[in-house]
Amino acid sequence: MKLKVRVVHYRHDCWYADIDDADDRQPDDPYWYADGCRTQAEAIALACTELAALDQAVAGGDVPPRISETRADDHARVA
């Protein structure tokens, strides 16, 4: 599994980071994201921490869920 981190600056005071499949041409459903980071360094640090956790999960044989799958699971548990 090849993952990529994307860090984007938007507005004048916010940074966004996500982790997605490197071969995914449409970054609309990542494995993880952080929105509203105050600095680029914060966004990168959060993404690196999560990337390390995903690496450990994949090494252990787990396939990480995408954000949409996580939300569907959360909704199913609440209902």
N, C-alpha and C positions, 0 to 999 in steps of 0.2 A: 504494500500500500504506500503510495507516494502522496504526501500531504504538503500543502503550501500555506504559508501565512501571508495574509494581505493586510496592510495597514493603510488607512485612508484618512486624510485630514479633511474635515468638512466644517462649515461655518468658520468662525474665527477662533473658537475655543474648544473644539471637540475633535477627538480622534476615535476611529472605529477600527477594530481588528477582527479578522475571522480566520478560521482554519477550514480548508476544503481540500478535496481531492485535486491533485495537480493536473489531472486530465479532464476535469469538469469545466466545460466551456461556459456554462452559465452559473455564476456564483450566487444563486438565489436560495440555496438550501445547504448551508455549511454544516460542519460537524459541531462547530462552536463559534461564538462571537462575543465580543465585548463592545458596548456602545457607550459613548459619553466619557471616554477617557480624557483627562485634562491635558496630558502631554503625549507626545510620540513615544517617549521612553516608557511611560506607564502602559501604553497599548502593547508595545513590544514585549515588555516584561510579563504581562498577563498572558499573552499569546505563547511565549516561550514556556511558561509554567504549564499551561494546558497542553502544549505540544509534547512535553516530556511525559505528562500523564497519559496522553493518547498513545505514545510510543510504548509505554509499559503495558497498557491494556492490549495493544495489538501483539506485543511480544508474548503475552499470556494467552493468546488465542481468541481474544474478544474482538468483535467488529463494532466500532463505535457507531452509535445511532446518529442520524442527521437531526437537525433542530426540529424539523416537521415530525419526525418519528417520536422524538422526546415529548413534544407537546401532545401528540395523539395519545401516547401512553399516560401522560398526566391527566388528560381529559377522561380517559377510560377509567382511571382509578377514582376520580371524583364522582363520576356519574353512577 
